[in-house]
Amino acid sequence: MKPTATGFPVLDRALPGSSGLTPGSLVVVAGRPGVGATSFCMSLLAHAALGPDPRTVAMFSLDMPQDLVLKRLLAQTTGTDLYAM
């Protein structure tokens, strides 16, 4: 299976293999509150799941309930205001 593009070409080139996320790998995205770690993770997730070469993805959040994760993903992929949902 070939690597999955992240949607961020500069990041793809910096990762081992120079073309994205390696199948079977575990990616941990972490950051201080309010710096955009969840938004960044959602971008990776959406691109991998809905991009030109769709893949099965999973996200585990230690600080956000499942319904909010789904709402944020829906808002991001549709361009809808999260707070209008």
Residue pairs with C-beta under 8 A, 6 or more apart in sequence:
1 23
2 19
2 23
2 53
3 12
3 15
3 17
3 19
3 20
3 21
3 22
3 23
4 20
4 21
4 23
4 48
4 53
4 55
5 12
5 19
5 20
5 21
5 47
5 48
5 51
5 52
5 53
6 12
6 15
6 20
6 21
6 43
6 44
6 47
6 48
7 43
7 44
7 46
7 47
7 48
7 51
8 43
8 44
12 18
12 19
12 20
13 19
15 21
15 22
16 22
21 27
21 44
21 48
27 44
29 37
29 40
29 41
29 44
30 37
31 37
31 40
38 61
38 64
38 72
39 72
39 76
41 59
42 59
42 72
42 73
42 76
43 76
45 57
45 59
45 73
46 73
46 76
46 77
48 54
48 55
48 57
49 55
49 56
49 57
50 77
59 69
61 69
64 72
71 82
71 85
72 82
74 80
74 85
75 81
75 82
75 85
